[in-house]
Amino acid sequence: MAFGYQVLGFGSGGGPGTYEVQFLVLAGGGAGKNYYGSGGGGAGGYREIASKTFEVQIGDSYTVTVGAGGPNAPPHSPPHPVNDAARAGADSVFGTITSAGGATGGAYSRNPGLDGGSGGGGGSGGDSNPIWKGGAGGIGNTPPTTSEPSGSQGNDGGKAGNYQNGGGGGGAGAVGADASPLYFEPATVAGDGGAGTPSTITGSDETRGGGGGGGCYNPGCTQGSGGPGGGGNADGGAGTTNEGGGGGGAPGMAVPSFPSGNGGSGIVIIRRLTSASSTTSGTPSPAPGPDTVHTFLSPGTYIG
């Protein structure tokens, strides 16, 4: 079967029995960490081409995987392990195109956010001592995607503050915000999640792939907000389903069980010229003009 892509010039056509499609492949978002002052989860990897330049073969089957969001850790009170297992989002796939799941946020006590499609926010420093700097944000676009056909799939998470305020998870369209490093100051804030990326592939403008907000323990600290495009707020807020949003980091004193938010599941959308094929894969619907859109909210197969 024929996989891959071919970028064609204006006025060009595909080979015999082929046609070109546009796609959006968004992975599941990562969960926020479940300990106070934790980092927000990173958004799922986001890969899109804005025109019909990805070649498919008529009648061939293309695997479609829709990544689940990272599961949130069970809430519990101290004492408990600082380093819970990573709770990254799952990859989404269309043929040869793979978007990596969003990363988990970092835990309290200076743990960094993990790397992924978008990186998780860094975990808080855990002490007022300035040498206890907060954890670094995780690295986005991991593993790296090349410039063709869709460019970078995500952004880095924000770094945490010196005390108990975590960084925001990276978004598809922007890095997660850093937390304020100030200790018990009115301006102390956790980092907001990075913004997602807008798309008109379905014919309407929708933003997806927002990072999760970082959490903070201090009573005078402002919890991080989820990034536009489905990011969860830092009070256990979940990433939005089928928008690949990162989950919010855990709050602190007011909610001693330290709930974190799960990541939102991803989505795969394929747009083609209606006259190019008779396929009914996924959930087909008309798009503006001569096109048809195929939406996958769960795993399946696209028949060319």
C-alpha positions in Angstrom: 0.0 0.0 0.0 1.1 3.5 -0.6 1.9 5.8 2.3 3.7 9.1 2.5 3.2 12.5 1.0 4.1 14.4 -2.1 4.0 18.2 -2.3 2.7 19.1 -5.7 3.0 22.4 -7.6 0.1 24.5 -8.7 -1.7 22.9 -11.6 -0.2 19.5 -10.8 -2.1 16.3 -10.3 -1.2 13.1 -8.4 -0.2 9.9 -10.2 -2.7 7.4 -11.5 -5.3 6.5 -8.9 -4.1 9.1 -6.4 -5.5 12.3 -5.0 -4.4 14.9 -2.3 -5.9 15.6 1.1 -5.5 18.1 3.9 -5.1 16.7 7.5 -5.0 17.7 11.1 -3.6 15.1 13.5 -3.8 16.0 17.2 -2.5 13.7 20.0 -3.9 13.3 23.5 -2.8 15.9 26.1 -0.7 15.1 29.1 -2.1 15.1 32.7 -1.1 17.6 35.3 0.9 16.4 38.3 -0.9 15.5 41.5 1.2 17.2 44.2 0.9 20.8 45.3 2.5 23.4 43.2 2.8 21.0 40.2 3.2 21.8 36.6 0.4 21.7 34.0 0.3 19.0 31.4 1.4 19.7 27.8 -1.0 19.7 24.9 -0.9 16.8 22.5 1.3 17.1 19.4 -0.4 19.1 16.7 0.4 18.5 13.0 -1.6 20.1 10.2 -1.2 21.1 6.6 -3.3 24.0 5.4 -3.9 22.8 1.8 -4.5 19.5 0.1 -0.9 18.3 -0.6 -0.7 14.9 1.2 -1.1 12.2 -1.5 -3.2 9.1 -0.9 -3.9 6.1 -3.2 -7.5 5.4 -4.1 -8.7 2.2 -2.4 -5.7 1.9 0.0 -6.2 1.7 3.8 -4.6 4.2 6.1 -4.5 3.5 9.8 -6.0 6.2 12.0 -5.2 6.3 15.7 -6.8 8.9 18.1 -4.7 9.3 21.2 -6.3 9.2 24.6 -5.6 12.0 27.1 -3.2 11.2 29.9 -5.0 9.8 33.0 -4.9 11.9 36.2 -3.3 10.4 39.2 -5.4 9.4 42.2 -5.8 12.3 44.7 -4.2 11.7 48.0 -2.6 13.6 50.9 0.9 13.6 52.2 3.0 11.6 52.8 3.1 10.1 49.4 5.6 9.6 46.6 6.7 12.9 44.9 7.4 11.2 41.6 4.3 9.4 40.4 4.5 7.6 37.1 4.4 9.8 34.0 0.9 10.3 32.7 1.5 11.4 29.1 -1.1 11.6 26.4 -1.1 8.9 23.7 0.0 9.4 20.1 -2.4 10.1 17.2 -1.6 8.7 13.7 -2.8 9.1 10.2 -0.8 6.8 7.8 2.8 7.8 8.1 2.0 11.0 10.1 2.4 10.6 13.9 1.8 13.3 16.5 3.3 12.7 19.9 1.3 12.7 23.1 1.5 15.7 25.4 3.8 15.4 28.4 3.1 15.3 32.1 3.8 18.3 34.3 6.6 18.2 36.9 6.1 17.4 40.5 6.8 19.5 43.6 10.4 19.7 44.8 11.9 21.1 41.6 11.1 18.2 39.3 11.1 19.3 35.6 8.2 18.9 33.3 8.5 15.9 31.0 9.2 16.1 27.2 6.5 15.4 24.6 4.4 16.7 21.8 4.2 19.8 24.0 6.3 19.9 27.2 4.8 19.7 30.7 5.2 22.7 33.1 8.0 22.5 35.7 7.3 21.5 39.3 7.5 24.1 42.1 10.7 24.7 44.1 9.3 23.6 47.5 11.2 26.1 49.7 11.7 29.8 50.1 15.4 29.4 49.8 16.5 31.0 46.5 18.8 28.1 45.7 15.7 25.9 45.5 14.7 27.1 42.1 11.6 25.6 40.5 11.8 22.8 37.9 12.4 23.6 34.2 9.7 23.2 31.7 9.6 20.1 29.5 10.7 20.2 25.9 8.1 20.3 23.2 8.3 18.9 19.7 9.7 15.6 21.1 10.5 13.5 19.2 11.2 16.3 16.7 9.2 16.6 13.5 10.7 17.9 10.3 9.6 21.1 8.5 7.8 18.9 5.9 4.9 18.4 5.7 3.7 20.1 8.9 6.5 21.8 10.9 6.9 21.7 14.7 4.2 19.8 16.6 4.3 21.7 19.9 6.0 24.0 22.4 8.0 23.9 25.7 6.4 24.0 29.1 7.0 27.0 31.5 9.4 26.9 34.4 8.2 26.9 38.0 8.8 29.4 40.7 11.1 29.2 43.7 8.3 28.3 46.0 5.1 26.4 45.5 3.9 27.5 42.1 4.2 25.4 39.0 4.8 26.3 35.4 2.2 26.1 32.6 2.1 23.3 30.2 3.2 24.0 26.6 0.5 24.5 24.0 0.4 23.8 20.3 0.7 27.5 19.4 2.7 28.9 22.3 5.1 28.0 25.2 3.7 27.6 28.7 4.0 30.6 30.9 6.6 30.7 33.7 5.5 31.0 37.2 6.4 34.1 39.2 9.4 33.4 41.4 8.4 35.7 44.2 7.8 34.2 47.7 4.5 35.1 49.4 4.0 38.3 47.4 0.7 39.5 46.2 1.8 39.1 42.6 2.8 35.5 43.0 1.2 33.4 40.2 1.5 30.0 38.7 2.1 29.7 35.0 -0.8 29.7 32.5 -0.9 27.0 29.9 0.3 27.9 26.4 -2.3 28.7 23.8 -3.5 26.2 21.2 -3.6 26.7 17.4 -6.6 27.8 15.4 -7.7 25.8 12.4 -10.5 26.1 9.7 -10.1 22.6 8.3 -13.7 21.8 9.1 -15.0 25.1 7.7 -15.3 26.8 11.1 -12.6 28.4 13.1 -11.7 26.3 16.1 -8.6 26.4 18.4 -7.2 23.2 19.8 -4.2 22.1 21.8 -4.0 24.4 24.8 -1.6 23.6 27.7 -2.7 23.0 31.3 -2.3 25.6 33.9 0.3 25.3 36.7 -0.9 24.8 40.3 0.2 26.7 43.4 0.0 25.9 47.1 0.3 29.3 48.6 -3.0 30.9 49.7 -1.9 34.2 48.2 -1.0 32.6 44.8 -3.1 32.8 41.7 -3.7 29.4 40.1 -2.7 29.0 36.4 -5.4 29.0 33.8 -5.6 26.5 30.9 -4.4 27.7 27.6 -7.1 28.6 24.9 -7.9 25.5 23.0 -8.9 23.0 25.7 -6.3 23.4 28.4 -7.4 22.6 32.0 -7.3 25.1 34.8 -5.0 24.4 37.8 -7.6 23.1 40.2 -7.9 19.6 38.8 -9.4 20.9 35.6 -9.3 18.4 32.7 -8.1 19.0 29.2 -11.1 19.2 26.8 -12.1 15.9 25.0 -11.0 15.8 21.3 -9.1 19.1 21.7 -5.9 17.5 23.0 -5.6 19.9 25.9 -3.2 19.4 28.8 -4.6 18.8 32.3 -4.3 21.4 35.1 -1.8 21.0 37.9 -2.8 20.3 41.5 -3.7 23.2 43.8 -2.7 23.4 47.5 -4.0 24.2 50.9 -7.7 24.7 50.0 -7.8 21.2 48.4 -5.5 19.0 50.4 -6.2 15.9 48.3 -4.2 17.6 45.5 -6.4 16.6 42.5 -4.8 17.1 39.1 -6.5 17.1 35.7 -6.4 14.5 33.0 -5.4 15.4 29.5 -8.0 15.7 26.7 -8.2 13.1 23.9 -7.0 14.0 20.4 -8.7 14.1 17.0 -7.9 13.3 13.4 -9.5 15.3 10.6 -9.0 14.7 6.9 -10.3 17.0 4.1 -10.5 16.1 0.5 -12.1 17.2 -2.8 -15.5 15.5 -2.8 -15.1 14.4 -6.4 -11.8 12.7 -5.8 -13.2 9.7 -4.0 -16.4 8.0 -2.8 -14.9 7.0 0.6 -17.2 7.3 3.7 -14.4 6.7 6.2 -14.8 8.2 9.7 -17.7 10.6 10.0 -17.9 12.4 6.7 -19.6 15.8 6.4 -19.7 18.5 3.8 -17.3 21.4 4.0 -17.6 24.8 2.4 -17.1 24.7 -1.4 -16.4 21.4 -3.2 -14.8 19.5 -0.2 -15.8 16.8 2.2 -14.4 16.5 5.8 -13.8 13.1 7.5 -13.6 13.3 11.3 -12.2 10.6 13.6 -12.9 10.8 17.3 -11.7 7.2 17.9 -9.4 4.8 16.1 -10.4 3.6 12.6 -9.2 3.4 9.0 -9.3 5.9 6.2 -10.0 4.2 2.8 -8.5 6.3 0.0 
